[in-house]
Amino acid sequence: MIVVTGVSGALGGAILGGLRAMSGVEVSGASRSGDGTATRQADFDRPETLARAFAGAGVLVFVSAGYAEDDVVLARHGAVVRAAAEAGVRHVIYASLAGSGERLTIALAHRWTEARLAEAPFHVTVLRNALYAEVAAGMALAGAGQAAATGVFAAPLGEGRMRVVAREDLAAVAVRVAAEAWHDLDTGAPRRHAGRTYELEGRVAVGGHDLAEVLTGAVGRPVAYRPMPLGEIRPMLAGMEPYQAGHTVSMYSNVAAGLPAAPHSDLPAFVDSRRPVLDVIAAAVRAGVR
Ligand SMILES: NC(=O)c1ccc[n+]([C@@H]2O[C@H](COP(=O)([O-])OP(=O)(O)OC[C@H]3O[C@@H](n4cnc5c(N)ncnc54)[C@H](OP(=O)(O)O)[C@@H]3O)[C@@H](O)[C@H]2O)c1
């Protein structure tokens, strides 16, 4: 059986949906709260829930739970790795962060988790996910009110650009890798994904001017991009959890400084990467300004 964590979230939910749509695949979803019937409870902050959640899982799709300070995320992810080993899981597929995100604050927890997984007694596949297209859409939406009122989209992105991927594409890769890993376990075939790390980098670079163009279509007036100093974003993040504000500043700062170039992307080997990422961003922005 395949167990997928974080299924109340967008990525885990899409992975679970994709696996359920496949014939001949046995799959269960797990979420922090569980629903008592179709979904198992896997609360990473309560390690005592994890033995039951992972029982009978040959393959575990481990979706990170990164919305917290690093020490909390490390404790969560460490508990998942230990519980998976104790439950006898044979293959863990971890949703990590792409190499182009190496300097983001969130990279620390992902790389720490990869190291713990590498020491564990099961097969591992690391899916290094690039920034979601939906993250870029969120940046545009943060400036949508001002763009509608003034025709200016101000953001601290400088002239930097980020290579983003539609979250749906990342889910599609996880579905395929999980189904194939499960098939290989079930049939005793060579484990084609064991010990592999896939860099799922985006191939379309998006910057402030692109987001202004998207906003032009969404707010019904011409919008121009204006780079703003990083310091000006901080007061605008006042309502966020402190760790979230830190991650957000780190993201803008990294993009403005130029994210490290990705040497290659494994994405095209799995999905048709010509999917128009700007359309995905535009749809998310239109939905958000409605
Ligand atoms: N590559 C990127 O651009 C990017 C962007 C954002 C996030 N991420 C990472 O990718 C993950 C999945 O993304 P997403 O879009 O699906 O995020 P999402 O929609 O916000 O879902 C996050 C999931 O994590 C679960 N979770 C949080 N704390 C947990 C805990 N203590 N124990 C178990 N589950 C917990 C949430 O459960 P509840 O519903 O119960 O809260 C939810 O199912 C995120 O958690 C984050 O680590 C990546």
The ligand as an SDF file (V2000), in Angstrom:
LIG
                    3D

 48 52  0  0  0  0  0  0  0  0999 V2000
    8.0480   24.4970   -3.3510 N   0  0  0  0  0  0  0  0  0  0  0  0
    7.2960   25.4970   -2.9070 C   0  0  0  0  0  0  0  0  0  0  0  0
    7.1370   26.5340   -3.5590 O   0  0  0  0  0  0  0  0  0  0  0  0
    6.5680   25.3690   -1.6000 C   0  0  0  0  0  0  0  0  0  0  0  0
    5.7070   26.4070   -1.2340 C   0  0  0  0  0  0  0  0  0  0  0  0
    5.0090   26.2760   -0.0500 C   0  0  0  0  0  0  0  0  0  0  0  0
    5.1750   25.1580    0.7390 C   0  0  0  0  0  0  0  0  0  0  0  0
    6.0070   24.1670    0.3680 N   0  0  0  0  0  0  0  0  0  0  0  0
    6.1910   22.9620    1.1950 C   0  0  0  0  0  0  0  0  0  0  0  0
    5.4650   21.9150    0.5730 O   0  0  0  0  0  0  0  0  0  0  0  0
    4.4880   21.3840    1.4850 C   0  0  0  0  0  0  0  0  0  0  0  0
    3.2350   21.0340    0.7180 C   0  0  0  0  0  0  0  0  0  0  0  0
    2.7800   22.1740    0.0410 O   0  0  0  0  0  0  0  0  0  0  0  0
    1.2350   22.4950   -0.0890 P   0  0  0  0  0  0  0  0  0  0  0  0
    1.1080   23.4720   -1.1590 O   0  0  0  0  0  0  0  0  0  0  0  0
    0.4380   21.2270   -0.1390 O   0  0  0  0  0  0  0  0  0  0  0  0
    0.9560   23.2110    1.3130 O   0  0  0  0  0  0  0  0  0  0  0  0
   -0.4470   23.3160    2.0700 P   0  0  0  0  0  0  0  0  0  0  0  0
   -1.5720   23.2800    1.0990 O   0  0  0  0  0  0  0  0  0  0  0  0
   -0.3730   24.4930    2.9780 O   0  0  0  0  0  0  0  0  0  0  0  0
   -0.4760   21.9910    2.9330 O   0  0  0  0  0  0  0  0  0  0  0  0
    0.4070   21.7990    4.0110 C   0  0  0  0  0  0  0  0  0  0  0  0
    0.0800   20.4450    4.5930 C   0  0  0  0  0  0  0  0  0  0  0  0
    0.9720   20.2040    5.6870 O   0  0  0  0  0  0  0  0  0  0  0  0
    0.1740   19.6890    6.7510 C   0  0  0  0  0  0  0  0  0  0  0  0
    0.7760   19.8640    8.0650 N   0  0  0  0  0  0  0  0  0  0  0  0
    1.1200   21.0110    8.6790 C   0  0  0  0  0  0  0  0  0  0  0  0
    1.5840   20.7420    9.9010 N   0  0  0  0  0  0  0  0  0  0  0  0
    1.5290   19.4020   10.0650 C   0  0  0  0  0  0  0  0  0  0  0  0
    1.8430   18.5170   11.1210 C   0  0  0  0  0  0  0  0  0  0  0  0
    2.3140   18.9620   12.2830 N   0  0  0  0  0  0  0  0  0  0  0  0
    1.6450   17.1890   10.9340 N   0  0  0  0  0  0  0  0  0  0  0  0
    1.1650   16.7200    9.7740 C   0  0  0  0  0  0  0  0  0  0  0  0
    0.8280   17.5030    8.7290 N   0  0  0  0  0  0  0  0  0  0  0  0
    1.0080   18.8360    8.8890 C   0  0  0  0  0  0  0  0  0  0  0  0
   -1.1050   20.4920    6.6480 C   0  0  0  0  0  0  0  0  0  0  0  0
   -2.1100   19.9160    7.4510 O   0  0  0  0  0  0  0  0  0  0  0  0
   -3.3250   20.8110    8.0220 P   0  0  0  0  0  0  0  0  0  0  0  0
   -4.2790   20.9510    6.8760 O   0  0  0  0  0  0  0  0  0  0  0  0
   -3.8550   20.0260    9.1400 O   0  0  0  0  0  0  0  0  0  0  0  0
   -2.7190   22.1280    8.4430 O   0  0  0  0  0  0  0  0  0  0  0  0
   -1.3510   20.3800    5.1460 C   0  0  0  0  0  0  0  0  0  0  0  0
   -1.9140   19.1480    4.7960 O   0  0  0  0  0  0  0  0  0  0  0  0
    4.3040   22.4690    2.5460 C   0  0  0  0  0  0  0  0  0  0  0  0
    3.8930   21.8890    3.7890 O   0  0  0  0  0  0  0  0  0  0  0  0
    5.6690   23.1010    2.6120 C   0  0  0  0  0  0  0  0  0  0  0  0
    6.5160   22.3650    3.4800 O   0  0  0  0  0  0  0  0  0  0  0  0
    6.6930   24.2310   -0.8040 C   0  0  0  0  0  0  0  0  0  0  0  0
  1  2  1  0
  2  3  2  0
  2  4  1  0
  4  5  1  0
  4 48  2  0
  5  6  2  0
  6  7  1  0
  7  8  2  0
  8  9  1  0
  8 48  1  0
  9 10  1  0
  9 46  1  0
 10 11  1  0
 11 12  1  0
 11 44  1  0
 12 13  1  0
 13 14  1  0
 14 15  2  0
 14 16  1  0
 14 17  1  0
 17 18  1  0
 18 19  2  0
 18 20  1  0
 18 21  1  0
 21 22  1  0
 22 23  1  0
 23 24  1  0
 23 42  1  0
 24 25  1  0
 25 26  1  0
 25 36  1  0
 26 27  1  0
 26 35  1  0
 27 28  2  0
 28 29  1  0
 29 30  1  0
 29 35  2  0
 30 31  1  0
 30 32  2  0
 32 33  1  0
 33 34  2  0
 34 35  1  0
 36 37  1  0
 36 42  1  0
 37 38  1  0
 38 39  2  0
 38 40  1  0
 38 41  1  0
 42 43  1  0
 44 45  1  0
 44 46  1  0
 46 47  1  0
M  CHG  2   8   1  16  -1
M  END
$$$$
